[in-house]
């Protein structure tokens, strides 16, 4: 075996070194008949090599075909516009229009800001060789509630009696402030502009017996309805003042409604009983019609006849108030966090923002951090109703608070918090909640507008479905040509507007005036717009704003410097300043009446009866003429005429001629006969009535327009 293996190896080396040896060896006669397969030649080697290359290329081509093509991915969402879709695809807007060619979508109506439906968003992405995926809704982390809340009810064992908070209500000029004036022996009524209360006054009155009562004096004028409602919501007892000589009036009924809504007990003070025409019994009977049943008629409401001017029977009224307070068992916790209600707010030149508040729980002291509405304060000073500084205010006390960052609105709940940082968190949270609510409302409005626009869009195209998009675009342009006028061609709007800037001395006064504006119901004829409202004196910025918007400035109980008045006069800005609310309202009514379209009324000047008819020839034309006798007033050829036949108007227009005894005249008086002809072919008949009238235009009161609409 070893010898054979070595022989084979030697032969292989010999063949590989010289292939001719193998050929000679095979061609010898000693070789057998069998012929082995020939060895590879050079050409065969090249052919084999080319086959391998082709096989490799084929494998590469197969690999390329089988490789998955990565498409561009586009993130889409509902409500995408043409511009936003183009941006998401990294294309221009023309690409979107081209992708939507030969579709049923009306390209003529598309603009970069047009919102595409889901179907067309997918169609554009697919036709562009891309794929889409829906955008994930980002779930914003819910913000923790950082609002301040009222404290839980205190332990009954910690409660102590507190003075009652009593609100004086009633009709204007029924003696409410005079009653308080007599109770606290001061002269507040003499300082009131116009003799009426125009703010909520809060006073602590100590009776001779030692009891204390906090009184709230609310305005009686109709403009201060919201302030009366605010007084009723923070009070324990309501004293309803009714004049014995005047009886139950409008604001009396309104005060009863506020008391009933707030579920506050009522004591009736029948004032002005010292007058000769006083009739307390009639007042009690009138109150029955409003479910106010006095004790005399079997009810549970005390009715005390008093005279605020002379001080008669005031002690009995105070005792009745104290007795009712004892029955109610009014108590509060003097310790713990402070709670209260902002009664009024204003800006003081030396103190800054100042509020009048009623403390309901706790004891208010210097350095206390308070939150009310969307502002906060660190109490710097406390003052009583007489402007004297006090160290603290216990429950039921009325006190002025100084130290606010901004003015809170009247009626806001006043709460104590731990620190200034906590107060800022509360205010930030409340502002956030307000903005969030506003965004929700705006989103609802936007969705409603989009729905209305889509309905209008479909309605306009109902009869144009058979046209091409170019034909539809042309037809819509012709139909709405007036909407596409250039800016230079647009005329000034015919809408009447009265922009207003409202300034007041306190928040409640501004609120009362805004409530008056809310009752305005003639927006279709003259649009009333409040550009700005605030507290404080009239400034140059107010005048400049009013000039820009061609508006007027109304100021209640505020001043305007001489420079501001000169600036307003220079720019023609109406400046209305008054210290009495109803005078300011009258100014507004007059300005609105001047803005509203005038009322047209018909003024009949005369009537005549047709006695006979005949024709006269004028040139080649016959003109019908009526012979008449004037029965009432006079006929004036320059005015309008109407022909009435059996209570039906047959003709209305102007006269061509008016003659008396063949003479042309301008007027014909009662009892005279005349002949008249009209402009136009009118057939007269004996017995017809000819009426002469004129159209008179009068200023339209806005409240009269309200009455017609109501």
Long-range contacts (C-beta under 8 A, 24 or more apart in sequence): 71-129, 71-130, 71-131, 72-129, 72-130, 72-131, 73-130, 73-131, 73-132, 73-133, 74-125, 74-130, 74-131, 74-132, 74-133, 75-132, 75-133, 75-134, 75-135, 76-121, 76-122, 76-125, 76-132, 76-133, 76-134, 76-135, 77-134, 77-135, 78-118, 79-115, 80-115, 80-116, 80-121, 81-112, 81-113, 81-114, 81-115, 81-116, 82-110, 82-111, 82-112, 82-113, 82-114, 82-116, 83-112, 83-113, 85-116, 85-121, 85-124, 86-112, 89-124, 89-125, 89-128, 89-130, 91-128, 95-128, 96-124, 99-123, 99-124, 99-127, 99-128, 100-124, 106-461, 106-469, 106-472, 106-473, 107-469, 108-469, 108-470, 108-472, 108-473, 108-476, 109-457, 109-472, 109-473, 109-476, 115-450, 143-429, 143-432, 145-429, 146-425, 146-426, 146-428, 146-429, 147-426, 147-429, 147-430, 147-433, 148-371, 148-415, 148-417, 148-422, 148-426, 149-415, 150-339, 150-413, 150-415, 151-336, 151-337, 151-339, 151-361, 154-333, 154-336, 154-361, 158-333, 158-335, 159-331, 159-332, 159-333, 160-331, 160-332, 160-333, 160-334, 161-329, 161-330, 161-331, 162-330, 162-331, 162-332, 162-394, 162-395, 162-396, 163-204, 163-211, 163-212, 163-213, 163-214, 163-325, 163-330, 163-396, 164-213, 164-214, 164-236, 164-237, 164-321, 164-322, 164-324, 164-325, 164-328, 164-330, 164-396, 165-214, 165-216, 165-234, 165-235, 165-236, 165-237, 165-358, 165-396, 166-213, 166-214, 166-215, 166-216, 166-235, 166-236, 166-237, 166-238, 166-239, 166-321, 167-215, 167-216, 167-218, 167-231, 167-232, 167-234, 167-235, 167-237, 167-238, 167-239, 167-264, 168-215, 168-216, 168-217, 168-218, 168-239, 168-241, 169-218, 169-220, 169-228, 169-231, 169-232, 169-238, 169-239, 169-240, 169-241, 169-251, 169-255, 169-258, 169-259, 170-220, 170-240, 170-241, 170-242, 170-251, 170-252, 170-255, 171-220, 171-241, 171-242, 171-243, 171-246, 171-249, 171-250, 171-251, 171-252, 171-255, 172-196, 172-219, 172-220, 172-221, 172-222, 172-251, 173-220, 173-243, 174-220, 174-241, 174-242, 174-243, 174-246, 174-249, 174-252, 174-271, 174-272, 175-241, 175-243, 175-271, 175-272, 175-308, 175-309, 176-217, 176-218, 176-220, 176-241, 177-201, 177-217, 178-271, 178-308, 178-309, 179-239, 179-241, 179-269, 179-271, 179-306, 179-308, 179-314, 180-205, 180-215, 180-217, 181-308, 182-308, 182-309, 182-311, 182-314, 183-215, 183-314, 183-318, 188-217, 193-557, 193-579, 193-580, 194-579, 194-580, 194-582, 194-583, 196-220, 196-221, 196-580, 198-224, 198-509, 198-557, 198-580, 198-581, 199-227, 199-344, 199-506, 199-508, 199-509, 200-227, 200-230, 200-231, 200-343, 200-344, 200-356, 200-410, 200-508, 201-385, 202-343, 202-344, 202-356, 202-358, 202-385, 202-398, 203-385, 203-398, 204-384, 204-385, 204-397, 204-398, 207-315, 207-318, 207-322, 208-315, 209-319, 209-322, 211-318, 211-322, 212-396, 213-318, 213-321, 213-322, 213-325, 214-358, 214-396, 214-397, 214-398, 216-343, 216-358, 216-398, 219-512, 219-581, 220-251, 221-251, 221-581, 221-582, 222-250, 222-251, 222-254, 223-512, 223-513, 223-515, 223-516, 223-581, 223-582, 223-585, 224-508, 224-512, 224-581, 225-254, 225-512, 225-515, 226-508, 226-511, 226-512, 226-515, 227-410, 227-508, 227-511, 227-512, 228-254, 228-255, 228-258, 229-258, 229-261, 230-343, 230-410, 230-411, 230-508, 231-258, 231-343, 232-258, 232-259, 232-261, 232-262, 232-264, 233-262, 233-341, 233-411, 234-341, 234-343, 234-358, 234-360, 235-262, 235-264, 236-264, 236-325, 236-328, 236-330, 237-264, 237-265, 237-266, 237-267, 237-321, 237-324, 237-325, 237-328, 238-264, 238-265, 238-266, 238-267, 239-266, 239-267, 239-268, 239-269, 239-317, 239-321, 240-266, 240-267, 240-268, 240-269, 240-292, 241-269, 241-271, 242-268, 242-269, 242-270, 242-271, 242-283, 242-287, 243-270, 243-271, 243-272, 244-270, 244-271, 244-272, 244-273, 244-275, 244-278, 244-279, 244-280, 244-283, 244-305, 245-272, 245-275, 245-277, 245-278, 245-279, 246-272, 247-279, 247-282, 247-283, 247-286, 248-283, 248-286, 248-287, 248-289, 248-290, 253-290, 256-290, 256-291, 256-292, 260-291, 265-301, 265-324, 265-328, 266-292, 266-301, 267-301, 267-302, 267-303, 267-304, 267-317, 267-320, 267-321, 267-324, 268-292, 268-294, 268-301, 268-302, 268-303, 268-304, 269-304, 269-306, 269-317, 270-303, 270-304, 270-305, 270-306, 271-306, 271-307, 271-308, 272-307, 272-308, 272-309, 273-305, 273-306, 273-307, 273-312, 273-313, 274-307, 274-309, 274-310, 274-312, 280-305, 330-396, 332-360, 332-361, 332-395, 332-396, 333-361, 333-362, 333-395, 334-362, 334-363, 334-394, 334-395, 335-362, 335-363, 336-361, 336-362, 337-361, 337-362, 337-415, 337-416, 337-417, 338-362, 338-363, 338-364, 338-368, 338-370, 338-414, 338-415, 338-416, 339-413, 339-414, 339-415, 339-416, 340-364, 340-413, 340-414, 341-411, 341-412, 341-413, 341-414, 342-372, 342-373, 342-408, 342-409, 342-410, 342-411, 342-412, 342-413, 342-414, 343-398, 343-410, 344-410, 344-506, 344-507, 344-508, 345-404, 345-407, 345-408, 345-409, 345-410, 345-506, 345-507, 345-508, 345-535, 346-407, 346-505, 346-506, 346-507, 346-535, 347-407, 347-535, 347-536, 348-402, 351-381, 351-402, 352-402, 352-404, 353-377, 353-402, 353-404, 353-405, 353-406, 353-407, 354-400, 354-401, 354-402, 354-404, 355-400, 355-401, 355-404, 355-407, 355-408, 355-414, 356-398, 356-399, 356-400, 356-401, 357-398, 357-399, 357-400, 357-401, 357-414, 358-396, 358-397, 358-398, 359-393, 359-394, 359-395, 359-396, 359-397, 359-399, 360-395, 360-396, 361-395, 362-395, 362-416, 363-392, 363-393, 363-394, 363-395, 364-392, 364-393, 364-397, 364-399, 364-401, 365-391, 365-392, 366-391, 366-392, 368-416, 369-416, 369-417, 369-418, 369-419, 369-420, 369-422, 369-423, 370-401, 370-414, 370-415, 370-416, 370-417, 370-423, 371-414, 371-415, 371-416, 371-417, 371-423, 371-426, 371-427, 372-404, 372-408, 372-412, 372-413, 372-414, 372-415, 373-408, 373-409, 373-412, 373-430, 374-406, 374-408, 374-427, 374-430, 374-431, 374-434, 375-404, 375-405, 375-406, 375-407, 375-408, 375-427, 376-404, 376-405, 376-417, 376-420, 376-423, 376-424, 376-426, 376-427, 377-401, 377-403, 377-404, 377-405, 378-403, 378-420, 379-403, 407-507, 407-535, 408-507, 409-507, 409-511, 410-506, 410-507, 410-508, 410-511, 495-527, 496-525, 496-526, 496-527, 496-595, 496-596, 496-597, 497-526, 497-527, 497-528, 497-529, 497-550, 498-526, 498-527, 498-528, 498-529, 498-551, 498-552, 498-591, 498-592, 498-595, 499-529, 499-530, 499-531, 499-546, 499-549, 499-550, 499-551, 499-552, 500-528, 500-529, 500-530, 500-531, 500-551, 500-552, 500-553, 500-554, 501-530, 501-531, 501-532, 501-533, 501-542, 501-545, 501-546, 501-551, 501-552, 501-553, 501-554, 502-530, 502-532, 502-533, 502-534, 502-554, 502-555, 502-556, 503-533, 503-534, 503-535, 503-536, 503-537, 503-538, 503-542, 503-553, 503-554, 503-555, 503-556, 503-558, 504-533, 504-535, 504-555, 504-556, 504-557, 504-558, 505-535, 505-556, 505-557, 505-558, 506-535, 506-557, 507-535, 509-556, 509-557, 509-581, 510-534, 510-535, 510-556, 512-581, 513-554, 513-556, 513-581, 513-584, 513-585, 516-585, 516-588, 519-706, 520-592, 520-702, 520-706, 521-705, 521-706, 521-709, 521-710, 522-592, 522-596, 522-702, 522-705, 522-706, 522-709, 525-596, 525-597, 525-700, 525-705, 526-592, 526-595, 526-596, 526-702, 528-592, 537-561, 537-564, 538-564, 538-575, 538-577, 539-564, 540-564, 540-567, 543-567, 543-568, 543-571, 543-573, 543-575, 544-571, 546-571, 546-573, 547-571, 547-572, 547-573, 552-576, 552-591, 554-584, 554-587, 554-588, 556-581, 556-584, 589-701, 589-702, 589-703, 592-702, 593-699, 593-700, 593-701, 593-702, 594-699, 596-699, 596-700, 596-702, 596-705, 597-700, 598-697, 598-698, 598-699, 598-700, 599-697, 599-698, 599-699, 599-700, 599-704, 600-695, 600-696, 600-697, 600-698, 601-695, 601-696, 601-697, 601-698, 602-693, 602-694, 602-695, 602-696, 603-693, 603-694, 603-695, 603-696, 604-633, 604-691, 604-692, 604-693, 605-633, 605-634, 605-635, 605-636, 605-639, 605-692, 605-693, 605-694, 606-630, 606-632, 606-633, 606-634, 606-635, 606-636, 606-670, 606-691, 606-692, 607-631, 607-632, 607-633, 607-689, 607-690, 607-691, 607-692, 608-635, 608-668, 608-674, 608-689, 608-690, 608-692, 609-687, 609-688, 609-689, 609-690, 610-684, 610-685, 610-686, 610-687, 610-688, 610-689, 610-690, 611-673, 611-686, 612-686, 613-684, 613-685, 613-686, 616-677, 623-656, 623-677, 624-677, 624-681, 624-682, 624-683, 624-684, 625-657, 625-675, 625-676, 625-677, 625-684, 626-675, 626-676, 626-677, 626-684, 626-688, 626-690, 627-673, 627-674, 627-675, 628-673, 628-674, 628-675, 628-676, 628-690, 629-671, 629-672, 629-673, 629-674, 630-668, 630-669, 630-670, 630-671, 630-672, 630-673, 630-674, 631-670, 632-670, 633-670, 633-692, 634-667, 634-668, 634-669, 634-670, 634-692, 635-667, 635-668, 635-674, 635-676, 635-690, 635-692, 636-666, 636-667, 636-692, 637-665, 637-666, 637-667, 638-666, 639-692, 639-693, 639-694, 640-692, 640-693, 640-694, 640-695, 641-676, 641-678, 641-690, 641-691, 641-692, 641-693, 642-690, 642-691, 642-693, 643-678, 643-682, 643-684, 643-688, 643-689, 643-690, 643-691, 644-688, 644-689, 644-690, 644-691, 645-685, 645-687, 645-688, 645-689, 650-682, 650-688, 651-678, 651-680, 651-682, 653-678, 653-679, 653-680, 654-678, 654-679, 655-679
